Amino acid sequence: MQNAKAEVEACSQKPASTTIGAGDPASEVLTVLKNTSADLVVCGRRGLGNVSALVLGSTSAKIAHDADCAVLTVK
């Protein structure tokens, strides 16, 4: 995480931060976003497909739907 943070800070004028939490991933990320002034959240995705995502739910989709800032989803 520290290497990724350093790379982001090297490319930007703004400092980056990282947070580690426990619990439902989407809820944890959304809680952190509500308590910070984040400009962007980056989420990974596994690419389960439409049927699997409907059954299992998609953390990145929940975050993208409910976040008040920009969301970048990467595969």
Helices and strands as residue ranges (DSSP letters): H 2-11, H 25-34, E 40-44, H 50-56, H 59-66, E 70-74
